[in-house]
Amino acid sequence: MRDITRILIPIPKVRNTHCKVELEGDDMTSRVISSKFIYPTTTGIGTFNMVLSNAHGQLTGTYSVGDTVKFYADNTDNTTLQFWGRVDYVKDSISEDGQFLEIDGRHRSFLLTEHLVCHSATGTSPSQILKDIIDKLPASYGFTYANVGSDTDSMDVEWNYKPFWDCIFELCKHSGFDCYVDNDLDFHYFGANSIENTNEAIVEGDNFIRTKDWGTNDIYEKTRVTAIGQDDEGLPIVYTAISEEEGDDIKEFFVRDSSANTETKVQNIAEAKLEELTNRNPQANITSYGLETIKPGENLLILIPRQQINGQYKVIQITHKFGAKSGGWRTECLIEEEEVGVSQIIQNVSRQIRKGIKSDNPNKMNYSYNFTFDTDSGTHSSTQITGGVLRTDGSVGGTWTSDNKSLDTSAGYYELRAVGESLSGTKYRVSTDGGVVWISNNLLRTQYAFPTAAKNLKVQVILTSADTQINSLALLYK
């Protein structure tokens, strides 16, 4: 939602609707029983479906997968292209109402849902990463990025065969930007709530038709988010972001991202997701007569006095409807949040996927202190860090002590994880006071309670064999 301090007075526009639907260049406008052209921002590419009159089978066998569909609509001469799609499915159907041709498809940018990305970057702005992965697309696809704006954030990514639009979603969530691809295959990447559409408005008594599901849905509000990444040796990195407003009612959300391989990356994911899931905006699906200049992600003035709706709201999805059943051209604007049920469906799918993954955090630890031994750290007694592992300096045994980690709040429980070779006989100790008193519990992947509130954590490894080498070590705690 866009904050405004000035007075906005919408001026009614002349409605003289002109629409045209083309299928592989053929004008199908008079045959359209119903059609729907869906154009979202950030969450994915657009889709469409339409039902055409096919009396006596006149269209049967004429059109096929890969054909183009174009929808034009404006208030002058039907030359404004609102949607350009590609046919995915042609269905010939007969019912008591007659014979019809049903067509489903996606926006012409559909190849972005088929392409997998392999890309790595360190300390790079999301906008530059976006340009880099677009440059890796085959030139024959025809994608450009003339409308990709610059951002000032930086991030690290390590993507291995990640779906292209999942990468877009991750970039946008990190930067606070929105993204969509226009009908000319040019990317638009811009700050959320930064674009104001001054040519359109939805106003009760003028072009407003109906509102559906206006309100703020508390079911999506969360008070804490736990994110789990994975270091280069496969050990979990855990961070939990907790809302300052959390009281006795704890509402949790879980995020897994194996590409997040440092504590900072995992912390950023958790905090960004918590920000998304708190202070929820109102949501609604508002239908009006056709809006000819609205684009996904733009802020639109909406005035519906009977529902006390008065402000500029971000349109996250546009749906143009046209046909005899629609009564002409109508535009549905999904504002601010997903419709009730959509997020829940996604969460259910994710939950089913997680059931097939062995849990790497069964004790539900909230944070982790990770040591990958890529660089020298801590203090040594007959030990060394070399070649990415911790080992003795050739002696039969030795002791390594980590640097101190100060905590903002006290921890009460912990467990240790280690990956390496010849670990049998190795001993592990933990200190809660920066190394004054040590606690000896040597079972890995086992939860222990700190005997006193932990504010300054240190880990100590006692090697008892020159053959032992530790590739990665993690102290998980909560």
C-alpha positions in Angstrom: 0.0 0.0 0.0 1.3 3.4 -0.9 1.2 6.2 1.6 -0.2 9.5 0.2 -0.6 12.9 1.8 -2.0 14.8 -1.1 -5.7 14.9 -2.2 -6.5 12.8 -5.3 -9.6 13.5 -7.3 -10.2 10.9 -10.1 -11.6 12.2 -13.3 -14.0 9.8 -15.0 -12.8 8.4 -18.4 -15.0 8.0 -21.4 -15.7 4.3 -22.0 -15.9 3.3 -25.6 -14.7 -0.3 -25.4 -13.0 -1.9 -28.3 -11.6 -5.4 -28.0 -10.1 -8.0 -30.3 -9.0 -11.6 -29.7 -6.6 -13.2 -32.2 -5.7 -16.8 -32.5 -2.7 -17.4 -34.8 -3.6 -14.2 -36.5 -7.3 -15.0 -37.0 -9.9 -12.7 -35.5 -11.9 -14.7 -33.0 -13.6 -11.8 -31.2 -17.1 -12.8 -32.3 -16.6 -16.4 -31.2 -15.4 -15.7 -27.7 -17.8 -17.1 -25.1 -15.5 -16.4 -22.3 -11.8 -15.6 -21.9 -9.4 -14.8 -19.0 -5.9 -13.3 -19.4 -4.0 -13.4 -16.1 -0.9 -11.1 -15.7 0.9 -11.2 -12.3 4.1 -9.5 -11.0 6.9 -11.3 -9.3 5.0 -14.5 -8.4 5.3 -15.9 -12.0 4.4 -15.4 -15.6 1.0 -14.9 -17.0 -1.6 -17.5 -18.2 -4.8 -17.5 -20.2 -7.8 -19.6 -21.1 -10.7 -19.1 -23.4 -13.8 -20.8 -24.7 -14.7 -20.3 -28.4 -17.9 -21.2 -30.2 -17.2 -24.2 -32.5 -20.6 -24.8 -34.0 -20.5 -27.8 -36.4 -16.8 -28.3 -35.7 -15.7 -25.4 -37.9 -12.5 -24.9 -35.9 -11.7 -28.5 -35.0 -8.2 -29.4 -36.1 -7.4 -25.9 -37.2 -5.3 -24.8 -34.2 -2.6 -26.5 -32.2 0.0 -26.2 -29.4 2.5 -23.4 -30.1 0.0 -21.1 -31.8 -0.2 -17.5 -30.6 -3.0 -15.7 -28.9 -3.3 -11.9 -28.6 -5.8 -9.9 -26.7 -6.3 -6.2 -27.6 -8.4 -3.8 -25.5 -8.8 -0.1 -25.1 -11.3 2.7 -25.4 -10.4 3.9 -28.9 -9.5 1.4 -31.7 -8.5 -2.0 -30.1 -4.8 -1.6 -31.0 -3.5 -1.8 -27.4 -2.0 -5.2 -26.8 -2.9 -6.3 -23.3 -1.7 -9.9 -23.5 0.4 -12.1 -25.8 0.3 -15.8 -25.1 1.3 -19.2 -26.4 -1.2 -22.1 -26.7 -0.4 -25.1 -24.5 -3.6 -27.1 -24.8 -6.4 -27.3 -27.3 -9.6 -29.2 -26.2 -12.6 -29.9 -28.4 -15.7 -30.3 -26.2 -19.4 -30.9 -26.7 -22.1 -30.5 -24.1 -25.8 -29.7 -23.9 -24.9 -26.1 -24.5 -23.2 -26.8 -27.8 -19.8 -27.5 -29.3 -16.8 -25.4 -28.1 -13.1 -25.1 -28.5 -11.3 -24.6 -25.2 -7.8 -23.2 -25.2 -5.3 -22.9 -22.3 -1.9 -21.4 -22.4 0.8 -19.2 -20.9 2.3 -15.8 -21.6 4.8 -15.8 -24.4 7.6 -15.6 -21.8 6.8 -19.3 -21.0 10.3 -20.4 -21.6 11.3 -18.8 -18.3 9.4 -21.6 -16.6 11.3 -24.2 -18.6 14.9 -22.9 -18.1 17.1 -24.0 -15.2 19.8 -21.6 -13.9 23.4 -22.5 -12.9 25.0 -19.3 -11.5 27.1 -18.1 -8.6 27.7 -14.6 -7.4 29.3 -13.0 -4.3 28.5 -9.5 -3.1 26.6 -8.6 -6.2 23.5 -6.4 -6.6 20.3 -8.3 -7.4 19.7 -6.2 -10.5 23.1 -7.2 -11.8 22.5 -10.8 -11.0 19.2 -10.5 -12.9 21.0 -9.1 -16.0 23.7 -11.8 -15.8 21.2 -14.7 -15.8 19.2 -13.0 -18.6 22.4 -12.8 -20.6 22.8 -16.6 -20.2 19.5 -17.3 -21.9 19.8 -18.3 -25.5 19.8 -15.2 -27.7 17.0 -16.9 -29.9 14.6 -16.4 -27.0 14.6 -12.7 -27.5 14.6 -11.5 -23.8 15.9 -8.0 -23.0 16.3 -5.9 -19.9 15.9 -2.3 -20.9 13.5 -1.6 -17.9 15.6 -3.3 -15.2 16.2 -0.6 -12.5 19.3 -0.5 -10.3 19.2 -1.4 -6.6 21.8 -0.8 -3.9 21.7 -4.2 -2.0 24.2 -6.9 -2.5 23.7 -10.7 -2.1 25.4 -14.0 -2.6 23.8 -16.8 -4.7 24.8 -20.3 -5.5 22.2 -21.7 -7.9 22.5 -25.2 -9.4 19.7 -26.1 -11.8 17.3 -23.7 -10.1 14.1 -22.8 -12.0 14.6 -19.4 -13.6 11.5 -17.8 -12.1 12.4 -19.2 -8.6 15.6 -17.1 -9.0 13.6 -14.0 -9.9 11.4 -14.6 -6.8 14.5 -14.9 -4.6 16.1 -11.7 -6.0 12.8 -9.7 -5.5 12.4 -11.0 -2.0 15.9 -9.9 -1.1 15.8 -6.5 -2.7 12.2 -5.5 -2.1 11.7 -5.1 -5.9 9.0 -6.4 -8.2 9.5 -8.0 -11.6 7.5 -9.0 -14.7 8.1 -9.5 -18.4 6.1 -7.4 -20.9 4.6 -8.5 -24.2 7.8 -7.6 -26.0 9.8 -9.9 -23.7 11.5 -7.0 -21.9 12.1 -7.4 -18.2 10.7 -4.8 -15.8 12.4 -4.7 -12.4 11.5 -1.9 -10.1 11.1 -1.0 -6.4 7.9 -2.2 -4.8 5.3 0.6 -4.5 7.5 2.9 -6.6 5.2 3.2 -9.7 2.0 5.2 -9.5 -0.6 4.8 -12.3 -2.1 8.3 -12.7 -4.2 7.3 -15.7 -6.5 4.8 -14.0 -8.6 4.6 -10.9 -11.4 2.3 -9.6 -14.2 4.5 -8.2 -17.5 3.6 -6.8 -20.3 5.2 -8.9 -18.1 5.3 -12.0 -16.3 2.1 -13.1 -16.4 -0.1 -9.9 -18.4 -3.3 -10.2 -17.7 -5.5 -7.2 -15.3 -6.4 -4.4 -14.4 -9.8 -3.2 -12.6 -10.9 0.0 -11.7 -7.4 1.3 -9.9 -7.6 4.6 -6.7 -8.6 6.4 -6.1 -12.3 6.8 -4.4 -13.1 10.1 -3.8 -16.8 9.1 -0.6 -15.7 7.3 0.7 -13.6 10.2 3.7 -15.2 11.8 5.8 -14.3 14.9 9.0 -16.2 14.1 10.7 -17.7 11.1 13.4 -20.4 11.3 15.6 -20.7 8.3 17.9 -23.6 7.7 20.8 -23.6 5.2 23.7 -25.9 4.7 27.4 -25.4 4.9 29.8 -26.9 2.3 30.2 -30.1 4.3 26.4 -30.6 4.6 26.0 -29.5 8.2 22.9 -27.4 8.9 23.1 -23.6 9.5 20.1 -22.4 11.6 18.8 -19.0 12.4 15.4 -18.0 13.9 14.1 -14.4 13.4 11.6 -13.5 16.1 9.2 -10.6 16.0 9.5 -8.0 18.8 5.8 -8.2 19.1 5.7 -11.9 19.9 3.9 -12.7 23.1 2.5 -16.0 24.5 1.0 -17.0 21.1 3.9 -18.3 19.0 3.2 -18.6 15.2 6.0 -20.3 13.4 7.2 -20.6 9.8 10.0 -22.7 8.3 12.2 -21.9 5.3 14.8 -24.3 3.8 17.4 -23.1 1.4 20.4 -25.3 0.8 22.1 -22.6 -1.3 22.4 -20.5 1.9 25.9 -21.7 3.1 26.8 -19.0 5.6 25.3 -17.8 8.9 24.8 -14.3 7.4 22.9 -15.7 4.4 20.6 -17.8 6.6 20.0 -14.9 8.9 19.0 -12.6 6.0 16.6 -15.2 4.7 14.9 -15.6 8.1 14.6 -11.9 8.7 13.3 -11.1 5.2 10.7 -13.8 5.5 9.6 -12.6 8.9 9.2 -9.0 7.5 7.0 -10.4 4.8 4.8 -12.3 7.2 4.3 -9.5 9.7 2.3 -6.3 9.4 0.1 -7.8 6.7 -1.6 -5.6 4.2 -5.3 -5.7 3.3 -6.2 -7.9 0.4 -9.0 -8.0 -2.1 -10.0 -8.9 -5.6 -11.7 -5.8 -7.1 -13.6 -5.9 -10.5 -14.2 -2.9 -12.7 -14.9 -2.0 -16.2 -11.7 -2.5 -18.4 -8.6 -0.6 -17.4 -6.5 -0.1 -20.4 -3.2 1.2 -19.0 -2.7 -0.7 -15.7 0.4 -2.8 -15.5 1.3 -5.5 -12.8 3.0 -4.0 -9.8 1.7 -0.5 -10.2 -0.2 1.4 -7.5 -3.8 2.2 -8.3 -6.1 4.7 -6.7 -9.2 2.8 -5.3 -12.1 4.7 -3.8 -15.0 2.7 -2.5 -16.6 4.7 0.3 -19.1 2.1 1.4 -16.2 -0.2 2.4 -14.0 2.6 3.6 -11.5 1.9 0.9 -9.6 5.0 0.1 -6.0 4.9 -1.0 -3.4 3.7 -3.5 -2.9 -0.1 -3.5 -0.4 -2.3 -5.3 -1.9 -4.4 -8.0 0.0 -7.8 -7.8 -2.1 -9.4 -10.5 -4.3 -8.2 -13.4 -7.0 -10.4 -14.9 -8.6 -9.2 -18.1 -11.9 -10.9 -18.8 -13.8 -10.7 -22.1 -16.7 -12.5 -23.8 -20.4 -12.9 -23.8 -20.5 -14.4 -20.3 -18.5 -11.5 -18.9 -20.8 -8.9 -20.4 -17.9 -7.4 -22.3 -14.4 -6.3 -21.1 -13.8 -6.4 -17.3 -10.6 -6.1 -15.3 -10.0 -7.8 -12.0 -7.2 -6.4 -9.8 -5.8 -8.5 -7.1 -4.3 -6.1 -4.6 -1.5 -6.4 -2.1 -1.8 -10.0 -1.1 -2.6 -13.4 -2.7 -6.2 -14.6 -2.6 -7.3 -16.7 0.3 -6.3 -20.2 -0.3 -3.5 -19.7 -2.8 -0.7 -19.5 -0.2 -2.2 -22.3 1.8 -2.0 -24.6 -1.3 1.6 -23.7 -1.8 2.4 -24.4 1.9 0.6 -27.7 1.6 2.7 -28.7 -1.4 5.9 -27.7 0.4 4.8 -29.6 3.5 4.4 -32.8 1.4 7.9 -32.3 -0.1 9.4 -31.9 3.3 7.9 -35.2 4.4 10.2 -36.9 2.0 13.3 -35.1 3.3 15.1 -36.5 6.4 15.0 -33.8 9.1 18.4 -32.3 9.8 17.2 -30.3 12.8 15.1 -32.8 14.8 15.7 -30.9 18.1 14.4 -27.7 16.5 17.4 -25.6 17.3 17.1 -21.9 16.5 20.7 -20.9 15.6 24.0 -22.4 14.8 27.7 -21.5 15.2 29.5 -23.0 12.2 33.2 -23.8 11.5 34.1 -24.8 7.9 37.9 -24.5 8.5 38.4 -22.6 5.2 40.6 -20.2 7.0 42.6 -20.4 10.2 40.7 -19.4 13.4 40.7 -20.1 17.1 43.7 -21.1 19.2 45.8 -24.2 18.7 47.7 -26.6 20.9 49.4 -29.2 18.7 46.7 -28.7 16.0 46.5 -26.8 12.7 43.9 -25.8 10.1 45.2 -26.6 6.7 43.7 -27.8 3.4 40.2 -27.0 4.7 40.4 -29.4 7.6 41.3 -29.3 11.3 43.9 -31.9 12.3 46.9 -32.3 14.6 50.3 -30.8 13.6 51.6 -34.3 13.4 51.4 -35.0 17.1 49.4 -38.0 18.4 46.8 -35.6 19.9 46.0 -31.9 20.2 43.4 -29.4 21.3 41.7 -26.6 19.2 39.6 -23.9 20.8 37.2 -21.7 18.8 36.8 -18.0 19.0 34.1 -16.6 21.3 30.6 -16.0 20.1 28.6 -13.4 22.1 24.9 -13.8 22.2 22.3 -11.1 22.6 20.0 -13.4 24.5 20.9 -16.5 26.6 20.8 -20.0 25.1 19.5 -23.0 27.1 20.1 -26.0 24.9 22.7 -27.2 22.4 23.9 -30.1 20.2 27.1 -30.7 18.2 27.6 -31.9 14.7 30.9 -32.9 13.0 31.9 -34.2 9.6 35.3 -35.7 8.9 37.5 -38.8 8.9 38.6 -41.0 11.8 36.5 -39.2 14.3 36.3 -42.1 16.8 37.9 -41.0 20.1 37.5 -37.3 19.4 36.2 -35.3 22.4 34.1 -32.2 22.3 33.6 -29.5 24.9 31.4 -26.4 25.1 31.8 -23.3 27.3 29.0 -20.9 28.1 31.3 -18.2 29.7 33.9 -17.7 27.1 36.2 -20.6 28.1 36.3 -20.4 31.9 34.2 -23.5 32.6 34.0 -26.4 30.1 31.1 -28.9 29.6 32.0 -32.3 28.3 29.3 -34.1 26.3 30.6 -36.2 23.5 27.6 -37.6 21.7 27.0 -35.8 18.4 23.4 -35.0 17.2 22.2 -35.2 20.8 20.5 -32.4 22.7 22.0 -31.2 26.0 20.9 -28.5 28.4 23.4 -25.8 29.3 23.9 -26.0 33.1 23.9 -22.2 33.2 22.5 -19.6 30.9 24.8 -19.3 27.9 25.9 -15.8 26.7 29.4 -16.4 25.5 29.9 -19.6 23.5 33.2 -21.4 22.7 33.7 -24.9 21.3 36.8 -27.1 22.1 37.8 -30.1 20.1 40.3 -32.6 21.6 41.9 -34.8 19.0 43.3 -38.2 20.1 44.7 -39.4 16.8 47.0 -38.0 14.1 44.6 -39.6 11.5 41.6 -37.6 12.6 40.6 -34.6 10.4 37.5 -32.5 10.8 36.1 -30.9 7.7 33.2 -29.1 9.3 31.9 -28.5 12.8 28.6 -26.9 14.0 27.2 -26.0 17.4 23.4 -25.7 17.2 21.6 -24.0 20.0 18.4 -22.4 21.2 
